[in-house]
Amino acid sequence: MDDEIRVLHVDDDAAFKDVTAAFLEREATSFVLSHAADAAEGLTRLEAESFDCVVSDYDMPGRNGIELLEEVRARFEQLPFILFTGQGSEEVASDAISAGVTDYVQKTGSPEQFSILANRIRNAVETTRARKAAQRAKERLELLSEGFPDVAFYIDEEGRYVDFIAGEGSPLLYSEADSLRGQRMQDLIPSPGAERFIDTIETVLETGEMQTIEYELAVQSGVEWFEARVAPLETTADPRMVLWVARKVTEQKERELALETLHDVSTTIQSAKTIEEACEQTVKAADDVLSLEMCSAVIREGEWLVPYATSEESPENGSRRMRLDQGLAGKTYQSGESCVVDDITEDDETDPATDVYRAGLSVPIGKHGVFQAAHTEPRAFSEQDIALAELLISHTTQAIERIERERDLTKQKERLDKFASLISHDLRNPLNVAELRLDLARQSEDSPHLADVDQALSRMEQLIEDLLLLAKQGEAIGEPQPVRLREVVTECWENVDTTNGTLNCNVSGEIQADRSRLASVLENLFRNALEHGGDEVTVTVGSLDNGFFVADDGPGISPERQGQVFESGYSTTEDGTGFGLAIVNEVVEAHGWDIEVTESTHSGARFEITGVEAVE
């Protein structure tokens, strides 16, 4: 055991610190004292330096000794802590014990107090060191108790193999391991591997702590990956030695490599433009990355599962069209669960495309189809094959779902374009004729009915404008740009007829948005406030943690109607078209934001828009 004991003494009384240091150093020359004036300085010293024990007063400026003890226990759990204080109340002692104090020494004003303190320090440090040594011994024992290792070596501080233990089935043959005795790592292992090994041994011997290292090694069975845990041996022998316990982790490393490669491949699959392309890239990745040489992807078309891609190594008749309930593919599709058949026989239900297949692996591609791999040898697929195949197919499923969504959106856009064309031409042209006829009628006679006709035609014009705008808002927005929110709010308020209304704008900074589409959101929310709150309504625009809100002091929206306000055509006023808030909702969704309607602080309506990206 190292005789030197490093003590951190925390006390705000400078004179008493000096007296303590003098007496303790007289008690034992092994004591090396450092000082701190308060808890904050003490914690700083503990973070920066290594100490064997903390001795602290109780009553200090800032945090007291108990609070310092709690911090030390949270950060340095096993560090001995002795409370050396004149505060002798039972409450202080009880609090110290509850906080995990190692020992408690009362200041008495006599020299004997320092002898007592010195003995308590020595006992505490020796006990802690013994506990740590026992823990290290326990850890080294657990290294072997977890299961006999593939191989264990005793290696000295110069990197020489002293002795070995080889486990059953070890990739290192006894003859190989035996030939290592007396040889140095530096002479057997090419750089930079040997340097890493020697550095690890040096670190273990310097710190006394176990280290872990992974490395690749060529043995008679081929190139294998190992994970080694290296622990110091407590021995008086010279040179010092470590116990190097290694286990083979080749399969784990291969899995890690496959996962990394699949991560890169997923980007390619996710960018596929068609379902056929996604299936072809999936099959190629299964062959190249997972070594599933004979595989295929079948996609549902009506009541059939149809091959969309087949690997090059598959037999010519290695995949075929099947019913939705046919064979292993049908079972997988119906259940939605992966399935493996270790040994295909003539009388089972797998129904392979060719009788050369002896093992099969089947993974559902969501509700879209099935991925299958086959092998000519039985029991060819492992649990790892299943897990990696499922990971690969999860990317395929996402890609196909995205492609189908985009296809549906394209069809929807085409319908909207036709709808907009119908409104723009087939409805607007007759409306223009009606407006012209109305002007002619006014020139020939003055009837009160003509004003009603004019109002009806104006409402039809507004409906057409709103319908055209609504048809456009569902389209994807352009590339978002930084937009000064306060500036857009002010401009939109000026664009709306708000002569007697009041705007309170409490936002600042920039957000990522399509400026013109954001303007349509704000203008429609302002119009909605005016329609329901009257000309003198007060509108407040404020900031949220991840967005902004628009609130008014109008009559508000009842809870039972809040779920309906974004529906097209829904309006509670005679003059409203019912499309304003529907347009707001479409623009918000096109940005990828969320909108929710609640009650404002003035019992009016409050629209909260969240998920908005701020510009830093």
C-alpha positions as a printed Julia matrix, in Angstrom:
616×3 Matrix{Float64}:
   0.0     0.0     0.0
   1.2     3.48   -0.84
   2.11    5.11    2.55
   1.39    8.69    1.35
  -2.07    9.94    2.33
  -3.35   13.01    0.51
  -5.86   14.95    2.64
  -8.06   17.87    1.56
  -8.88   20.05    4.6
 -11.89   22.36    4.06
 -12.21   25.11    6.71
 -12.75   28.87    6.43
 -10.64   29.57    9.57
  -7.15   30.16    8.12
  -5.44   30.11   11.53
  -7.05   26.82   12.52
  -6.09   25.26    9.17
  -2.44   26.04    9.85
  -2.65   24.57   13.36
  -4.33   21.42   12.01
  -1.65   21.01    9.36
   1.14   21.37   11.89
  -0.31   18.81   14.31
  -1.21   16.27   11.64
   2.19   16.43    9.99
   3.71   15.89   13.45
   1.43   12.88   13.95
   2.44   11.29   10.62
   4.91   12.39    7.95
   2.84   10.44    5.39
   0.09   13.08    5.53
   0.13   15.54    2.62
  -2.4    18.33    3.31
  -4.09   20.7     0.88
  -6.55   23.41    1.93
  -9.78   24.96    0.69
 -11.59   27.94    2.25
 -15.14   26.75    1.48
 -17.19   23.98   -0.11
 -17.06   25.47   -3.6
 -13.25   25.64   -3.59
 -13.12   22.15   -2.1
 -15.2    20.66   -4.91
 -13.04   22.42   -7.48
  -9.9    20.91   -5.93
 -11.51   17.45   -5.86
 -12.36   17.67   -9.56
  -8.81   18.69  -10.46
  -6.71   16.53   -8.07
  -6.69   13.1    -6.47
  -7.19   12.85   -2.68
  -7.42    9.94   -0.26
  -9.6    11.7     2.32
 -11.63   14.88    2.94
 -11.69   16.57    6.36
 -14.27   19.35    6.62
 -15.63   21.83    9.13
 -19.43   22.17    9.45
 -20.12   25.91    9.78
 -18.7    27.67    6.68
 -19.82   30.47    4.35
 -21.97   29.2     1.51
 -22.63   25.47    1.75
 -22.04   23.88    5.15
 -20.13   20.66    5.81
 -23.19   18.39    5.43
 -24.04   19.94    2.05
 -20.43   19.46    0.96
 -20.63   15.83    2.11
 -23.75   15.26    0.0
 -21.96   16.67   -3.08
 -18.9    14.48   -2.42
 -21.05   11.35   -2.05
 -22.81   12.16   -5.33
 -19.55   12.63   -7.26
 -16.95   10.56   -5.37
 -18.92    7.8    -3.73
 -16.08    5.9    -2.01
 -13.93    8.87   -0.94
 -13.57    8.93    2.89
 -15.15   12.04    4.46
 -14.54   13.07    8.09
 -16.53   15.89    9.67
 -14.15   17.76   12.02
 -16.27   20.41   13.7
 -17.13   22.28   16.84
 -20.85   21.89   16.08
 -21.64   19.04   18.46
 -25.42   18.88   18.34
 -27.14   15.54   17.93
 -28.97   16.96   14.89
 -25.68   17.7    13.06
 -24.32   14.24   13.87
 -27.58   12.61   12.71
 -27.56   14.57    9.45
 -23.92   13.61    8.85
 -24.67    9.91    9.33
 -27.68   10.14    7.0
 -25.53   11.8     4.34
 -22.96    8.98    4.53
 -20.15   10.49    6.62
 -17.18    8.16    7.18
 -16.4     9.47   10.63
 -17.16   12.37   12.98
 -14.55   14.12   15.18
 -15.46   16.79   17.73
 -13.18   19.84   18.06
 -12.2    20.03   21.76
  -9.44   22.65   21.81
  -6.85   20.18   23.1
  -3.93   18.61   21.18
  -5.5    15.14   21.66
  -8.16   16.04   19.08
  -5.51   15.93   16.34
  -4.25   12.5    17.43
  -7.82   11.24   17.25
  -8.26   12.89   13.84
  -5.0    11.37   12.52
  -6.03    7.87   13.62
  -9.49    8.28   12.05
  -7.92    9.42    8.76
  -5.51    6.46    8.67
  -8.25    3.96    9.48
 -10.64    5.42    6.91
  -8.05    5.46    4.12
  -6.75    1.95    4.89
 -10.31    0.58    4.97
 -11.17    2.23    1.65
  -7.98    1.01   -0.01
  -8.61   -2.53    1.24
 -12.18   -2.36   -0.05
 -11.01   -1.21   -3.48
  -8.37   -3.98   -3.62
 -11.05   -6.54   -2.75
 -13.31   -5.12   -5.43
 -10.54   -5.38   -8.03
  -9.9    -8.97   -7.0
 -13.63   -9.69   -7.27
 -13.72   -8.18  -10.77
 -10.77  -10.29  -11.89
 -12.47  -13.38  -10.51
 -15.69  -12.48  -12.34
 -13.73  -12.28  -15.57
 -13.37  -16.06  -15.49
 -16.62  -16.88  -13.67
 -18.72  -15.52  -16.53
 -17.79  -18.63  -18.52
 -14.43  -20.07  -19.4
 -12.68  -17.67  -21.77
 -11.56  -18.51  -25.26
  -8.05  -17.8   -24.06
  -6.33  -16.15  -21.09
  -2.71  -15.01  -20.93
  -0.38  -13.86  -18.18
   1.7   -11.07  -19.73
   4.46   -9.11  -18.05
   4.99   -5.34  -18.17
   7.43   -5.69  -21.09
   4.82   -7.42  -23.22
   6.19  -11.0   -22.87
   3.78  -13.95  -22.74
   4.45  -15.75  -19.42
   1.72  -18.43  -19.4
  -1.72  -19.14  -20.88
  -5.07  -20.91  -20.45
  -6.98  -21.91  -23.62
 -10.69  -22.62  -23.49
 -12.46  -25.45  -25.26
 -13.2   -24.46  -28.84
 -10.72  -21.62  -28.68
  -9.64  -20.29  -32.09
  -6.13  -20.36  -30.67
  -4.85  -23.94  -30.73
  -2.83  -25.18  -27.77
   0.23  -25.41  -29.99
  -0.19  -21.8   -31.06
  -0.65  -20.51  -27.52
   2.21  -22.64  -26.16
   4.58  -21.27  -28.77
   3.97  -17.74  -27.44
   5.65  -18.35  -24.08
   8.6   -16.02  -23.59
   7.94  -14.06  -26.78
   7.17  -10.35  -26.93
   4.02   -8.86  -28.43
   6.12   -6.3   -30.28
   7.91   -9.1   -32.17
   4.79  -11.07  -33.12
   2.18   -8.44  -33.94
   2.6    -5.83  -36.7
   2.44   -2.14  -35.82
   0.36   -0.31  -34.75
  -1.37   -3.25  -33.02
   1.54   -4.03  -30.71
   1.78   -0.4   -29.56
  -1.91   -0.45  -28.57
  -1.39   -3.64  -26.57
   1.66   -2.29  -24.73
  -0.12    1.02  -24.01
  -3.05   -0.92  -22.55
  -0.75   -2.97  -20.28
   1.05    0.18  -19.11
  -2.27    1.91  -18.33
  -3.49   -1.1   -16.33
  -0.3    -1.27  -14.27
  -0.21    2.5   -13.68
  -3.86    2.93  -12.68
  -4.57   -0.49  -11.18
  -7.87   -0.45  -13.12
  -9.15   -2.99  -15.63
  -9.1    -1.96  -19.32
 -10.93   -3.33  -22.37
  -9.45   -3.58  -25.87
 -10.67   -4.97  -29.21
  -8.26   -6.28  -31.84
  -7.98   -8.4   -34.98
  -5.65  -11.38  -35.05
  -4.64  -13.93  -37.69
  -4.82  -17.51  -36.34
  -4.79  -20.92  -38.04
  -8.59  -20.87  -38.43
  -8.4   -17.49  -40.19
  -8.66  -13.85  -39.19
 -10.65  -13.44  -35.97
 -11.74  -10.49  -33.83
 -11.17  -10.59  -30.07
 -12.28   -8.52  -27.11
  -9.88   -8.61  -24.17
 -10.27   -7.43  -20.62
  -6.93   -6.71  -19.01
  -6.55   -6.61  -15.21
  -3.5    -6.16  -12.97
  -2.16   -9.08  -10.96
  -1.35   -8.18   -7.36
   1.97   -9.94   -6.94
   5.39   -9.17   -5.6
   6.98  -10.79   -8.66
   9.29   -8.72  -10.8
   8.42   -7.85  -13.5
   4.78   -7.07  -12.76
   2.11   -8.92  -14.76
  -1.44   -8.56  -16.06
  -4.15  -11.12  -16.72
  -5.26  -10.83  -20.37
  -8.67  -12.56  -20.77
  -9.91  -12.66  -24.37
 -13.03  -13.9   -26.09
 -13.79  -14.18  -29.77
 -16.2   -11.48  -31.05
 -15.92  -12.07  -34.79
 -19.67  -12.54  -35.24
 -20.43   -9.37  -33.29
 -17.92   -7.38  -35.36
 -19.39   -8.75  -38.58
 -22.82   -7.71  -37.36
 -21.57   -4.21  -36.52
 -20.03   -3.92  -39.99
 -23.25   -5.12  -41.58
 -25.26   -2.6   -39.56
 -22.98    0.24  -40.65
 -23.24   -0.82  -44.29
 -27.02   -1.2   -44.05
 -27.21    2.33  -42.68
 -25.47    3.59  -45.82
 -27.57    1.34  -48.08
 -30.81    2.56  -46.49
 -30.24    6.02  -47.96
 -30.1     4.53  -51.45
 -33.24    2.47  -50.91
 -35.09    5.43  -49.39
 -34.32    7.54  -52.48
 -35.83    5.0   -54.92
 -38.3     6.56  -57.37
 -40.39    3.43  -58.01
 -41.38    0.29  -56.12
 -39.48   -1.81  -58.66
 -36.31    0.19  -58.0
 -36.72   -0.14  -54.21
 -37.1    -3.93  -54.58
 -34.06   -4.22  -56.86
 -31.89   -2.25  -54.44
 -33.16   -4.38  -51.53
 -32.27   -7.65  -53.23
 -28.84   -6.31  -54.19
 -28.14   -5.19  -50.61
 -29.29   -8.55  -49.23
 -26.81  -10.29  -51.54
 -23.88   -7.87  -51.17
 -24.17   -7.01  -47.45
 -25.97   -9.94  -45.82
 -24.65  -12.69  -48.13
 -28.22  -13.85  -48.84
 -27.25  -14.95  -52.33
 -30.61  -16.41  -53.46
 -33.36  -13.95  -52.62
 -36.33  -12.12  -54.09
 -38.92   -9.43  -53.31
 -42.57  -10.12  -54.2
 -45.19   -7.35  -54.1
 -48.96   -7.65  -53.86
 -50.94   -6.99  -57.03
 -54.61   -7.64  -56.41
 -54.85  -11.22  -55.1
 -51.34  -12.21  -56.12
 -47.8   -11.84  -54.85
 -45.73  -10.93  -57.91
 -41.88  -11.05  -58.16
 -40.5    -7.51  -58.57
 -36.79   -8.35  -58.11
 -34.69  -11.53  -57.9
 -30.97  -11.87  -57.13
 -28.55  -12.86  -59.89
 -27.46  -16.04  -58.07
 -31.02  -17.37  -57.84
 -31.97  -20.29  -60.12
 -33.78  -19.36  -63.32
 -37.06  -20.54  -61.81
 -36.17  -19.35  -58.31
 -39.22  -17.09  -57.86
 -42.77  -17.12  -59.19
 -46.18  -15.5   -58.85
 -48.19  -16.88  -55.9
 -51.6   -16.47  -54.33
 -51.84  -14.38  -51.16
 -52.28  -17.56  -49.06
 -49.82  -19.76  -50.92
 -46.71  -21.34  -49.37
 -44.23  -19.71  -46.99
 -44.62  -16.34  -48.71
 -48.41  -16.41  -48.25
 -48.07  -17.45  -44.59
 -45.67  -14.56  -43.97
 -47.87  -12.04  -45.76
 -51.03  -13.14  -43.91
 -49.41  -13.19  -40.44
 -47.18  -10.13  -40.89
 -44.4   -11.99  -39.04
 -40.99  -13.22  -40.16
 -40.57  -16.96  -40.57
 -37.66  -19.39  -41.03
 -37.84  -23.0   -42.23
 -34.69  -24.92  -41.36
 -35.41  -28.01  -43.47
 -37.84  -27.87  -46.38
 -39.54  -31.2   -47.15
 -41.92  -32.34  -49.87
 -44.92  -32.62  -47.57
 -44.63  -29.3   -45.73
 -46.49  -26.07  -46.59
 -43.56  -24.0   -47.82
 -44.28  -24.69  -51.53
 -40.84  -23.55  -52.82
 -40.43  -22.32  -56.38
 -37.8   -25.02  -56.99
 -36.96  -28.3   -55.23
 -33.28  -27.31  -54.84
 -34.21  -25.07  -51.91
 -33.68  -26.76  -48.51
 -33.98  -23.76  -46.16
 -36.03  -20.57  -46.37
 -36.25  -17.16  -44.69
 -39.29  -14.95  -45.17
 -39.84  -11.34  -43.97
 -43.0    -9.24  -44.57
 -42.58   -5.94  -46.44
 -45.3    -4.31  -44.37
 -48.65   -4.85  -46.11
 -47.02   -4.51  -49.5
 -45.39   -7.9   -50.02
 -42.7   -10.33  -48.81
 -38.91  -10.62  -48.99
 -37.6   -14.2   -49.24
 -34.18  -15.8   -49.09
 -33.41  -19.45  -49.79
 -30.48  -21.85  -49.48
 -29.64  -25.25  -50.91
 -28.45  -26.5   -47.49
 -30.72  -27.04  -44.44
 -30.38  -24.87  -41.29
 -28.56  -22.19  -43.27
 -30.09  -19.15  -41.53
 -29.18  -17.83  -38.07
 -30.98  -15.5   -35.69
 -28.59  -12.79  -36.85
 -29.67  -13.35  -40.48
 -33.28  -12.79  -39.44
 -32.52   -9.64  -37.44
 -30.43   -8.06  -40.19
 -32.95   -8.99  -42.89
 -35.75   -7.39  -40.86
 -33.67   -4.23  -40.49
 -33.03   -4.1   -44.23
 -36.7    -4.69  -45.06
 -37.81   -1.96  -42.64
 -36.08    0.53  -44.96
 -37.74   -1.08  -47.99
 -41.16   -0.79  -46.33
 -40.6     2.89  -45.58
 -39.45    3.53  -49.15
 -42.53    1.83  -50.66
 -44.87    3.68  -48.31
 -43.23    6.99  -49.31
 -43.51    6.12  -53.02
 -47.21    5.26  -52.62
 -47.85    8.47  -50.66
 -46.16   10.52  -53.34
 -48.15    8.7   -56.02
 -51.39    9.44  -54.14
 -50.39   13.08  -53.71
 -49.67   13.34  -57.42
 -53.11   11.99  -58.22
 -54.65   14.36  -55.68
 -52.81   17.31  -57.22
 -54.05   16.33  -60.66
 -57.62   16.26  -59.36
 -57.14   19.63  -57.68
 -55.71   21.09  -60.88
 -58.78   19.89  -62.79
 -61.0    21.29  -60.05
 -59.22   24.65  -60.15
 -59.5    24.72  -63.95
 -63.24   24.02  -63.72
 -63.73   26.86  -61.23
 -61.46   29.28  -63.05
 -63.02   28.82  -66.5
 -66.4    27.08  -66.37
 -67.71   29.07  -63.38
 -65.89   32.38  -63.65
 -66.84   33.01  -67.31
 -70.62   32.78  -66.66
 -70.14   34.91  -63.56
 -68.4    37.62  -65.56
 -71.29   37.58  -68.04
 -73.78   37.95  -65.16
 -71.85   40.92  -63.74
 -71.82   42.65  -67.14
 -75.56   42.03  -67.56
 -76.1    43.54  -64.11
 -74.29   46.72  -65.18
 -76.54   46.96  -68.26
 -79.66   46.4   -66.15
 -78.69   49.23  -63.82
 -78.36   51.6   -66.77
 -81.94   50.86  -67.94
 -83.76   50.73  -64.58
 -83.17   51.21  -60.87
 -84.61   48.28  -58.9
 -83.87   47.38  -55.25
 -83.52   43.78  -56.42
 -80.39   44.65  -58.35
 -78.47   45.37  -55.11
 -79.3    41.86  -53.89
 -78.09   40.42  -57.19
 -74.86   42.42  -56.89
 -74.3    41.09  -53.37
 -74.92   37.51  -54.5
 -72.51   37.85  -57.41
 -69.83   39.34  -55.1
 -70.25   36.41  -52.74
 -69.87   33.98  -55.65
 -66.67   35.79  -56.68
 -65.28   35.49  -53.14
 -66.18   31.79  -53.05
 -64.32   31.2   -56.3
 -61.25   33.06  -55.03
 -61.21   31.06  -51.78
 -61.74   27.75  -53.57
 -58.85   28.45  -55.93
 -56.64   29.44  -53.0
 -57.66   26.32  -51.06
 -56.84   24.12  -54.04
 -53.3    25.54  -54.11
 -52.53   25.47  -50.37
 -52.25   21.7   -50.08
 -49.3    21.67  -52.46
 -45.82   21.21  -51.03
 -44.19   24.5   -50.17
 -41.01   25.71  -51.8
 -37.63   25.76  -50.07
 -38.24   27.5   -46.69
 -36.31   30.72  -46.18
 -35.55   32.79  -43.07
 -38.54   35.08  -42.47
 -38.74   37.92  -39.93
 -41.98   37.01  -38.19
 -42.71   40.46  -36.73
 -42.28   42.07  -40.15
 -44.72   39.64  -41.83
 -47.27   40.04  -39.0
 -47.24   43.82  -39.38
 -47.57   43.7   -43.18
 -50.48   41.24  -43.03
 -52.32   43.37  -40.47
 -52.03   46.35  -42.81
 -53.29   44.26  -45.74
 -56.51   43.38  -43.91
 -59.24   46.0   -43.36
 -58.6    46.55  -39.64
 -59.35   50.28  -39.28
 -60.6    50.14  -35.68
 -58.88   46.92  -34.59
 -55.78   46.72  -32.39
 -52.7    44.54  -32.97
 -50.35   43.54  -30.14
 -47.29   42.01  -31.77
 -45.0    40.32  -29.22
 -42.77   38.26  -31.51
 -39.21   38.7   -32.72
 -36.51   36.75  -34.53
 -36.71   34.68  -37.7
 -38.38   31.39  -38.63
 -38.0    29.04  -41.6
 -41.09   29.43  -43.8
 -42.54   30.12  -47.24
 -43.2    33.86  -46.79
 -46.22   34.18  -49.1
 -47.91   31.06  -47.7
 -47.24   32.23  -44.13
 -48.87   35.55  -45.04
 -52.05   33.72  -46.11
 -52.16   32.03  -42.69
 -51.88   35.31  -40.78
 -54.29   37.26  -43.02
 -56.97   34.56  -42.73
 -56.57   34.39  -38.95
 -56.87   38.2   -38.75
 -60.0    38.16  -40.96
 -61.46   35.39  -38.8
 -60.92   37.53  -35.67
 -62.6    40.54  -37.32
 -65.56   38.5   -38.6
 -66.31   37.09  -35.15
 -64.95   39.78  -32.81
 -66.09   42.91  -34.6
 -64.25   45.94  -36.0
 -62.76   46.88  -32.6
 -61.31   43.46  -31.85
 -57.84   43.23  -30.28
 -55.52   40.61  -31.79
 -52.33   39.41  -30.06
 -49.51   37.57  -31.8
 -47.04   36.01  -29.34
 -44.2    33.53  -29.17
 -44.25   29.88  -28.07
 -41.3    27.61  -27.3
 -41.49   26.08  -30.78
 -43.81   28.38  -32.67
 -46.25   31.27  -32.21
 -49.94   31.98  -31.47
 -52.65   34.34  -32.74
 -55.31   35.22  -30.15
 -58.26   37.64  -30.01
 -60.69   38.99  -27.41
 -63.8    38.05  -29.37
 -66.56   35.59  -28.37
 -64.24   32.6   -28.75
 -65.0    29.09  -30.03
 -66.91   26.62  -27.88
 -65.08   23.33  -27.1
 -67.6    21.26  -29.05
 -66.94   23.35  -32.2
 -63.15   23.53  -31.94
 -62.74   20.27  -33.84
 -64.85   21.53  -36.77
 -63.42   24.96  -37.49
 -60.78   23.7   -39.96
 -63.29   21.85  -42.14
 -63.87   23.3   -45.61
 -67.13   25.22  -45.85
 -67.66   25.49  -42.09
 -68.72   28.99  -41.03
 -70.85   30.55  -38.31
 -71.42   33.87  -40.08
 -73.77   34.57  -43.0
 -71.07   36.35  -45.0
 -68.27   33.8   -44.34
 -67.25   31.33  -47.04
 -66.03   28.74  -44.55
 -62.7    28.33  -46.34
 -60.46   30.75  -44.4
 -59.48   28.42  -41.56
 -59.36   25.43  -43.94
 -56.74   27.38  -45.92
 -54.86   28.07  -42.67
 -54.84   24.36  -41.83
 -53.61   23.34  -45.32
 -50.72   25.82  -45.23
 -49.71   24.76  -41.72
 -49.68   21.08  -42.73
 -47.75   21.86  -45.92
 -45.01   23.38  -43.72
 -44.98   20.31  -41.49
 -46.3    22.35  -38.55
 -49.23   21.66  -36.17
 -52.14   23.92  -35.28
 -54.5    23.78  -32.31
 -57.38   26.04  -31.33
 -57.92   26.89  -27.65
 -59.34   29.71  -25.54
 -57.39   32.97  -25.17
 -56.75   34.74  -21.86
 -59.64   37.12  -22.76
 -62.03   34.22  -23.49
 -61.57   34.7   -27.22
 -60.07   32.3   -29.76
 -56.4    31.35  -29.65
 -54.67   29.5   -32.5
 -51.34   27.89  -31.52
 -48.97   26.95  -34.35
 -46.09   24.68  -33.24
 -43.27   22.65  -34.78
 -41.86   25.84  -36.32
 -38.11   25.91  -36.89
 -36.45   29.05  -35.56
 -33.4    30.56  -37.24
 -30.53   30.65  -34.74
